[in-house]
């Protein structure tokens, strides 16, 4: 994740899972904070489907 396009792709994929999800990205640390009712595994899978590596750092 290096730019706004990356952030937008991830946000769009997560929004497809949960339209009320809140997504904030930190390009410096290459992390995404997601507030959603979806499971962690479904969020990780959505990010991977978007073409980015993903693993949860907290639950």
C-alpha positions as CSV (number, residue, x, y, z in Angstrom):
1,X,0.0,0.0,0.0
2,X,1.8,3.1,-1.2
3,X,-0.7,5.6,-2.5
4,X,-4.3,6.9,-2.4
5,X,-5.2,4.5,-5.2
6,X,-4.2,1.6,-2.9
7,X,-6.2,3.0,-0.1
8,X,-9.2,3.5,-2.3
9,X,-9.1,-0.1,-3.6
10,X,-9.0,-1.5,-0.1
11,X,-11.7,0.8,1.2
12,X,-14.0,-0.1,-1.8
13,X,-13.5,-3.8,-1.2
14,X,-14.2,-3.5,2.6
15,X,-17.3,-1.3,1.9
16,X,-18.6,-4.1,-0.4
17,X,-18.6,-6.3,2.8
18,X,-20.0,-3.6,5.1
19,X,-21.3,-0.3,3.9
20,X,-21.1,1.2,7.4
21,X,-17.4,0.2,7.9
22,X,-14.9,2.9,8.8
23,X,-11.5,2.5,7.1
24,X,-8.5,4.7,7.8
25,X,-5.1,4.0,6.2
26,X,-1.6,5.0,7.3
27,X,0.6,5.0,4.2
28,X,3.8,5.5,6.3
29,X,3.3,2.3,8.3
30,X,1.3,0.6,5.5
31,X,-1.5,-0.3,7.9
32,X,-5.3,0.0,7.7
33,X,-7.6,0.4,10.7
34,X,-11.0,-1.0,10.1
35,X,-14.1,-0.6,12.3
36,X,-16.7,-3.0,11.1
37,X,-19.1,-5.7,12.2
38,X,-17.4,-8.2,9.8
39,X,-15.0,-10.8,11.0
40,X,-11.3,-10.2,10.9
41,X,-10.8,-13.1,8.5
42,X,-13.3,-11.6,6.0
43,X,-11.6,-8.2,6.2
44,X,-8.2,-9.8,5.7
45,X,-9.5,-11.8,2.7
46,X,-11.1,-8.7,1.2
47,X,-7.7,-6.9,1.4
48,X,-5.9,-9.9,-0.2
49,X,-8.5,-10.0,-3.0
50,X,-7.7,-6.4,-3.6
51,X,-4.1,-7.5,-4.3
52,X,-2.4,-6.5,-1.0
53,X,-0.8,-8.6,1.7
54,X,-2.8,-8.6,4.9
55,X,-2.6,-10.0,8.4
56,X,-4.4,-8.8,11.5
57,X,-2.2,-7.0,14.1
58,X,-4.9,-7.0,16.8
59,X,-8.4,-8.4,17.3
